[in-house]
């Protein structure tokens, strides 16, 4: 059940959010906020962005 929850709530949503943010990422000076759980892992938003050719780096 935990794996089904993770798949539905995190992984599938990561892909939906990633596709929806594409038009905004083409604009300059874009800020997008998401929950921390959506950032990590091979199917997290950071990895999806890197795979699409975006440079991902932390800002402190």
TARA-V288372 format. One record per residue. N is the residue number from 1. SS is DSSP state (2 for helix, 1 for strand, 0 for the rest). Layout:
n:N ss:SS
n:N ss:SS
//
This chain:
n:1 ss:0
n:2 ss:2
n:3 ss:2
n:4 ss:2
n:5 ss:2
n:6 ss:2
n:7 ss:2
n:8 ss:2
n:9 ss:2
n:10 ss:2
n:11 ss:2
n:12 ss:2
n:13 ss:2
n:14 ss:2
n:15 ss:2
n:16 ss:2
n:17 ss:2
n:18 ss:2
n:19 ss:2
n:20 ss:2
n:21 ss:2
n:22 ss:2
n:23 ss:2
n:24 ss:2
n:25 ss:2
n:26 ss:0
n:27 ss:0
n:28 ss:0
n:29 ss:0
n:30 ss:0
n:31 ss:0
n:32 ss:0
n:33 ss:0
n:34 ss:0
n:35 ss:0
n:36 ss:2
n:37 ss:2
n:38 ss:2
n:39 ss:0
n:40 ss:0
n:41 ss:0
n:42 ss:0
n:43 ss:0
n:44 ss:0
n:45 ss:2
n:46 ss:2
n:47 ss:2
n:48 ss:2
n:49 ss:2
n:50 ss:2
n:51 ss:2
n:52 ss:0
n:53 ss:0
n:54 ss:0
n:55 ss:0
n:56 ss:0
n:57 ss:0
n:58 ss:0
n:59 ss:0
n:60 ss:0
//
